[in-house]
Amino acid sequence: MADRLLDNARDIFRHVGERIDAPFSVELWDGSVIPLGPHADPNLRIRINGSGAIGAIIRRPNLETVLRQYAEGGIDFAGANMLAFIEAGRARKVRLKASQFRKIYLMLKLLPFLAARSEKAPAASAFRDSGGRRDDSAYIRFHYDVGNDFYALFLDPEMQYSCAYFRDGQNSLEVAQHDKLDMICRKLRLQPGERFLDVGSGWGGLLCHAARNYRVTAHGVTLSDEQFAFTQAKVRALGLEGQVTVELKSYEALDGEFDKIASIGMYEHVGIANYPAYFGKLNRLLGDRGMLLNHGITRRAKASRRGFGRIGPERRLILKYVFPGSELDHIGHSLQSMEAAGFEIHDVEGWREHYAPTCRLWHQRLVANEAKAVALVGREKYRIWIAYLAGVSFAFADGSLRIYQTVATKHGGKGASGMPATREHLYR
């Protein structure tokens, strides 16, 4: 039976290779290599490490099965990392059309694989939802408490896990993330002595940058134990105890009054239905004419609400394996929600073409630290993250994902907003 499955696999991929012009080859579990086209590179290979991988995909032919087979090692890549491999296929514009193939022939060749089973253990990396009410703390812990050491393998030294700002396309990730922090502070027009709040403050990079360079009194909140401990240690190491504080709590429990608020990569976690409560809370935390900078990922608006609400296979995978509980709005509704909460919108800037290279660099750095990453989180989770970072890099590059920075003020009364009439102050 094993020899028959190998023979069938060779026949299947030879049949495919005669009908497409892919830049890569397939390597089967016995080491044989079948080119998928006349210009296929024998060194650029999709490895199929057992008949069970083909069987799994036939039984459940969807994107999640392919991801699971990659994560578990049933499918692998040789000759390039995943990002470069996908780029090669896209450059050749590989398209598989049913009309190209002899369907009965392929069906008969594939039929014996239905009984082929993988020897891998069941999936261990998926988020397990209790099925009850929304639990933001559980969602955040699943994503961020994978460990500071893991994130440090691909983030910059300031541990910025949000879109960098490339003033020059040749800038390093470190420079671009520094420029992002400074652009946020300049957009908020931070002044010495002001009370600054960072909602969802991550590993404390923005808090400390604002305190050291703009001499504000900075406060942050996070729901991640790992981020909270890291930020506390960072504040002590920098001697900023008198200027920077952080709490392990929800934004809902915040009180006090602030002059400026940053929400960086936070509202994706809130849930669209909770925007009135979220933006309403931020508005109440600001004094009149206080400023908010909301920085977040969005999706393109669709012609109908139903169409926009439909969850595609890629999004379903992210919710299950990477970002449970996250929701992406379109920018029009986000602005409407902010205005309804009492904000005046002053500036909306798209950063999509900054996030594609950010994710690309994260992907490359994580690949370069594969051994350390596997030791920390296991091969399965490492591979899920590799696939995730590659996928979102292409999504931002192509435009299916967007990201915007929105600057707004609390407009509590009639009259001038207090904002500059031009953007010149940002670029001096």
N, C-alpha and C positions, 0 to 999 in steps of 0.2 A: 504493500500500500504506500509506504514511504517513497519508494522509487517512482511509483505512478504519479504521486503528487508533485515530485520534482519535475518529471517529464511534462506534466500538464502545465506547471508554472512556466517552464521554458517556452512551451508552445504559446501560451497566453501572451507573454511579453514579446516574443518574436512577432506575433500577429499585430500587437500594438505598435511595435517599433517600425513595422513596414508601412504604417499608415500615418504616423506623426513625425515631426522633426523636432524632438526635444534635445536639449543640450546635455542631457545626462543619461546614465545607464542604470540598470537594475542589477544588483548583486544578490543572488539567492543564497540560501543557508548552507549550500555545499561549496560556495565560493565561485560558482560560475557567474559570468557577467554577460548580460544581454543589452546591447545598445538600443535605446529608444529613438532611433532615427539615424539617418545617414551621417549627421554631423555630431553625434553624441560623443561626449568626452568620457573615455573609459575610467578616468580618475575621479569624475564627479558622479557619485553613485548613490542611489537609494538602496539601502540594505534591508532585505527582508529576512529576518533571523529565524523564521520557522513557518511551517504551514499554518499554524494556529493564527498568525497575524492575518493571512488572507481569509481564513475561515471566519474570524471575528468581523472583518469588514463586510464580507458577503452577508452574514447573518444580520448585521445592523449597519447598513451602508450610510453613515452620517459622519459629520465632522467630529463629533465627540469620540466616536470609535477610533478614528484616525489619531486624534490627540492621545487617547488612552494607550493605543499601541505604541506611539512614540514615547510616551512617558514611561511605559513599562519595559521598553526595549525591544518590542516586536518589530518595530521599524526604526531605522537609524539612517544617518547621512554620513557620507565619506567624501573627503576632498574639499569641503568648505563648511562653514557654519551655516545654520539654518537661514539666516538673513541673506547671505551671499547665494545660497542655493535657490531661494525663492526668487531673488533678483535675476538669476540666470534664466529661470523658466519664464519669468515675465518679459525679459528682453527678447526671447525667441517667440513670445506670444503663443505658448503651447495651449491648444484648445482640443478637448476631447468631445467629439460629436458622435452620437449613436449611429448616424448614417454611415460613418466611416468603417464600421466593423461588421463582421459576420456574426450576428447575434446568436444564432442557434449553435454555431461552432463554439463561441465563447461560453455559452450556458452549459454545454456538455462538458467542457474542460473545467469549468468552475464547480460543477455540481459535487464532485467528491470532496471538495474543501469544506462543505457544510458540516461535516463531522469532525473536522480538524480543530482541536482545542489548544488554547494557550496554556502554558504551564505556570504563568505568572499569577501572583496572588491578587485578590480583589482590590479594587481602587481604594487607596487610603488617604488621598489628598483632597477629597471633595468636602465642602462645607455641609454639615448636617444640620438642617433647619429643624427646629422643634415643631414647626407648623403653627405656632401660636402668634402672638403679637410681635411687631417689629422690635428687634433687640439690637440697638446700635452698638452697645458695648461688646456683644458677641461678634458682630460683624468686624468691628475694629480690631479686636484681639486676634481674630482669625488671620487678618491681613498683615497687621503690623507687628504682632508679637511672635512672628516667625523668627525674630531675633535681630538685634542690632548688628551682630557680627556678619550676618548674611547681607543686610543692606549695605554695610560698609564695603563689601566686595565690589559693588558697582556704582555707588553714589560718590559724590565729591566729598572732601573732608568736612564740609559744613552739613553733610547729610541732607541735602536738598532733594526731596522726592517730589518735585514738581517741575514744570517746564522751565528750562534755562532760557536765557536771552542772549542771542548771538549777534552782538554788534558787528562782528566780523565772522564770516563763515569759517575762517581758519582758527578761530579761538578754541582753546581747550575747554573741556567741561568745567574745570575749576574757575576759569575766567568768566565763562558765560553764566555760571550760577552766582558768582559774586555780582556781576552786572545785573542779574535779575533781582537780587536782594536790594541793591541800591536803587534800581528803577522803581520798585515798590515804595521805598521810603520817599523818593522824590515825588512820585505821584501823590502820595499822602501828605506831602509838604510838612514832614515831621519837623518840629521845633523843640529846642531844649526845654525840658521840664514838662512836656506834654504827657498825658496819660495815654498809653498805646496798648491796645488789646489785640492779640493774635488768637483767633478762634480756630482750634485744631492746629496747635502750634508745632506739631511734629517733633523733631529733635532739637528744637530751640534755636536754629540758625538765624531766623529773621529776628527773633527777640533780642539775641545778643548783638547782631549787626546793628539794629536800630539803637540799642542802648549805647554801644561803644562809639558809633559814628554820628549819631544824631542826638545823643544825650537825653533820650526820653526815659520815662519810667514805664517799663514794659511788663505786661502780664500775659501769660498764656494758659490755655486749658487743653487737655488731651484726655482721651479715654484709653490710651495704650499704656500699660504698665512699663513696657520697655522704653518707650519714648519719654515718659515721665522721669524715670531713673536717669536716663542719659542726659536730659536737659538739666536736671539738678546738679549732676556731676560737672557738666560744662560750665554752668553758672559759677560754681565754686572755683573751678580751675581758672576762670577768667577774672575772678575777684569782683563779680557783678552782683553779689548778694544784696546790695543796697538799691540796685536799679532794676533787677529782673526777678520776677517770681513766676511760678508755674503751679497749677493745680491739676489733680487727677479728678476731673468732673465734667459733666455735660454742660454745654452752652446754656441749657435750660435753667441750670441752677445758678447762673452768674447774676451778680448784682453790682451796684456801683455805677459810676458815670465815667466815660472815657471821651477823649478828644478825637481819637482816630482808631479805626478798627480795620484789620486785615483778615480776610477769609480766603485762605490760599488752599485750593484743592479740598475744600471742606464741604461745599454744598452738594457735591456729588453723592456724599454719604447721607444726606439729610432725608431724602425722599421728596419727590415733587409735591405730594399732597401736604407735606409739612412746611412748604415755603412760607405761607402766611405767618406761621408761628416763628419760623427761623428769622426771616427778615424783620418781622415785627419786634422780636426780642432784640436784635441788633440795633434797631432804631431806638428802642427805649433805653439802651445802654449808652447812647450818644447824647451829648449836649446839643443844643440847637446850632446848626451849621457844622456840626461834627462830620467827619468824612469816613466813608467806607470804601475799601477796595475789595471787590469780589473777583477772584481769579478761579475759573473753573472750566471743566471740559463740558462740551455740549455735543448734540447731534444736529444734523440738518433738519429743518422743519419739513413736514410732509403735507400733501394736499388735504389730508383729512386727519382728524384726531385719532381715528381708529388705526389708520396706517402708521401714524407716528408711534402709537402704543404697542405695535406688534414687535415682539422680541425675536430677532434673527438668531441663527445658530451660533454665530461668533459671540454675540452678547450673552447668550445662555451659558456658554462655556465660562466666560469671565465671571458671571454671577455665581456659578457653581464652584469654580476652582480657584479664583483669585480675589474678586471683589464682591462678596455677598452683600446684598442689601443696597448696592449702589444703583442710582438712577441718573440718566443723562437727559436734561431738558433741551429745548431749543432756545436760542438766545432771546427771541422775541417774547416768549412766555416768561423767561427769567426777568427781563426788564419790566414787564408788566407787573410781576410779583413784587419787585422792589419798589416801583412807583406806588402800588396799592398799599405798601407798608409805610409810606410817607417819605420816600427818598426822591431826590431830584437827580436824574442821570446827567452826567457832564461829559463822560468820555467812555467809548467802547472801542477797545483795540483787539484785533484778532492776532493770536500768537501761534496759529496752527503750524506755520512753516518754521517755527522754532522748536516745536515739540517733536516733530519727526526726527531731526538730528539728535535731540536729547535722548529719545528712546533707543536710537541706533547706537549711541555711545554706551548707554547702560547695557544693552545687549552684548556689545563687544567686550566690555569689561567683565561681565558675568561669565561669558564663554572663556575668557582668559584665566578666570579663577575657578574653573570647573572642579578641580580636585578639592579645593577648600569648600566650595559650595555643597558638593555632594557629602562631604564629611559633616557639614553642619545640618543639612535638611534632608539628605537622602537624594538618590538619583531621580526618583519619580517627581518630587516637587521641583528640583532643579530644572528638569526638562520642561515641566509645565510653565515655569517662569521664562525659560528661553523662548518657548513658543509664544507666550503672552507678549513679551517685549518686542519680538519680531513682528507679530501681528499688529500691535498698536502703532508701531513705527510706520508701517505701510498704510494703516488707516488714516493717520494724520497726513502723511505725504499725499495720499489720494484725495482726501477731503471728506471721507465719511465720518470722521471725528473732527471736531473743531474745539478751540479753546479761546476764551475771551477774558480780558481784564476790563472790568467795569468800575469806573470811579463815580461815586455818588455822594451827595450830602444830605443830611437830615434838614428838611426845610420846614421848620416848625412855625414860621411866621412869614408874612409878606416881606418883600424887599430883596436886596442883592444877596447872592449866595456866598459871597466872600471868595469865590474862585477867580483865578487869573483869567483874563479875557482871551489869552492865547496859550499855546503849549510850549512857548519858547523856554519857560523855566525848566522843562524836562531835558533839554538838549544843550544847555549852555556849558 
